[in-house]
């Protein structure tokens, strides 16, 4: 069987069927995936801000909550470019429609066959990999960023940002109004496996706030979200224009 995708991809399965979870973990690991399992919805949601994955497998019939609620929690924090496969023992057409409309990319009926599950994951990944080339610049309101050269301007004047400050600034502006977890910020800016002190992130946030003028007098508020992370708000609303879509972020 071909490798699912190249690289050290990560997938999570949320299912109380420990036998199935073990089979999926074993099969995917042989094909180059690192797989983590959660037996209930609450334990998974509690760790969402600390982990990120390249694909999600969610069971409808979890012991503590509906898989639909878990699916909605994923879609509230995870970009739509990350695929979600829904597992269900229900075969009613309305149930399938409900799962797809809640954000599932595909579904598979139980009892799940490992070969079919892998094939559907590969198909989902191929679909989501067809992403158009990213633009060279990102603009919003009075800010302009050259994404290739990593240069920034505020009202046409250049701003001296370090590489990490540049990445943090773009991340915050692309997620206006959305709380970003410390785990998600750390992964995007410093890398998935990085370990940095909280003070380092706080210092970078403070520098970005100062250098870009993200303060109420300039109609912006960059503030901590208690026990979670940070959120940047445009106090005048989204009056600026952008040449890129706002990206969602798991936290």
Secondary structure, 3 states (H helix, E strand, C coil): CCCCCCCCEEEEEECCCHHHHHHHHHHHHHCCEEEEEECCHHHHHHCCCCCCCCEEEEECECCCCEHHHHHHHHHHHCCCCCEEEEEECCCCHHHHHHHHHCCCCEEEECCCCHHHHHHHHHHHHHHHHCCCCCCCEEEECCEEEECCCCEEEECCEEECCCHHHHHHHHHHHHCCCCCEEHHHHHHHHHCCCCCCCHHHHHHHHHHHHHHHCCCHHHCEEEEEECCCEEEEEECCCCCCCCCCCCCCCCC
